[in-house]
Amino acid sequence: MRDYKFADYFERKVLQKRPYLRKEWCIAVVERPTRSEPQGDSRCRFWAPIPELGGRYLRVITLADKVTILNAFPDRGVQAVKLSYFADTDSLYIDLSEEPSVESREISEGVVLDYNAAGRLVGIDIDEASKRVQLDKLVLSQLPSTVETAAA
């Protein structure tokens, strides 16, 4: 395990503004990110879901060394994909964002795409789902993910 450092800014400002954050969460995100990328200013960004935050994604910013943690915050722009099946209407909803839909477009009979105010896709509604997809099997291929099952 690497020896992680926390910048003075993290210690004095970030933890003061976000006292619910835990350093161990930040380290876990850097060590096992769902996504990571260079930020462009000699920094790196890492994302991963945090169960203690209700599965919300924590974004952690480090220096280029990927050891010095500068900032961390729950990222509103990233959320887990949620699939919900409603047996009474035989509908499957694929929720891509917590943002509300302001526009819907039917792209083929019984398949509706929902968009937010910025025009980004936030959900997919599939009518007569049991006739279109195999509902008793979900296959995740090459996704760095964990699966949670919620009670009906």
N, C-alpha and C positions, 0 to 999 in steps of 0.2 A: 504494500500500500504506500502511496506517495504521501509525503508530508505537505499538506495543504496549508496555505497562508491566507489570511483574510486582511485585505487592505484596510487602512485606517478609515477610509470613507465607509466601508462596509460596517466596521465596528461602531463608528460614531453616528452615522446617518441612517444607513439602511436598517439596522436593527432597531434604531430609535423609531423610525417611521413605520416599520413592519415588525413589531415585537413578537408576532406569532411565528416568524420564520425560525428555522432551526439550522444550525451549521451542518449537522449531519445530513439534512435533506440536500443541501447545496453540494456537498461532497458526493452523495449518491447520484445526483443528476450528472455531475462531471464524469464520474466513473462509469455510469451505465445510461448514457443518453439515448432517448428515442430518436433524437435528431441533433445534429451539431453542424456548425458552419463558421467560417471566419467572419468577423464583423466588418473588417475593412480598415480599422484604425489600430492595428496591432493587438486586437482583442478577439476572443472567441465566444460564441454563444452556444449554449447547450440547453436542451429541453427534455423533460421527462415528467410523467404523471406522478403525483404525490398522493398516496391513499389518505393521509391525514388532512389533506386539503380537498377531500371529496373527489379525488381523481383529477382535479385540475392540474394543468401543466405548470411547472415552475421553470422559468427561464433564468439561467445563471450565466453571468458574464465574467470571463477571466481575462487576464493578460495573455499574451501569446504563449507564455510558458505553460498555460493550462493548469497551473498550480495556485496562482494568486487570484483569489476570488474577489471581484470588485463590487458586484451588484447581484441582486436576485429579486424576482417578483413573480407573482402568478400572472401568467400570460393569458389575457382574455381572448386572444386571437387563435388559440389552439385548444381544442377539446377532444375528448375521446369520441369516436364514432359510436353511435348508439343505434341498435336495431330493435324495433318494437313491433310485435305482431299482435293484432287485434282480431281474435277468432270470430267475434260477433259480426264483423264486416269483411273478414278475410282480407285484411289490409296489412301490408308491411310498410313501416315508415323507417327510413334510414336518416337519422338525425346527424348532420355534419357540423352543426353550430347551435349555440344557445341563442343566437340572434333571431329576432322575429322575421318571418317572411312577409314581404310587402307585395310580392308578385309571384304568380304561379303560371306555369306553362305546361300544357299537356303535350308531350313530345311523341307519344303514340297512345293508342287507346288504353286507358287505365294506368298510364304512367305519367306522373306529374312532377315537375321540378319546381322547387320553391327557392326564391331568391330574396336576399336582403336588400336594403335601400341602396347599397353600393353596387348591386348587380352580381354579388357573389352567391354561388350555390350554397344553400343552407340545409336542404333536405330533399329527399326523394320519396314520393308516395306511390306505392304499387298496389293497385286494386286487384282483386282475385289472385292474391299472391300464391296461394296453394296450387294454382293452375300454371303459374309461371316459373316458380323456383322450388327447389327441394328444401322445405322448411325444417326438416328434421336433421339436417347436416349443415355445418358451417365450416368451411375450409379457409384457413389463413395461410397464405403462401408467401414466404420470405418477408414477413412483417416482424419487425422487432417489437413484439407486443405481449401483453398479458391479457387474459380473457377473464372477465367477471360475468357471473350469471346473477341476474336480479330475479327475485321471486315475482311471480305474476300477481 
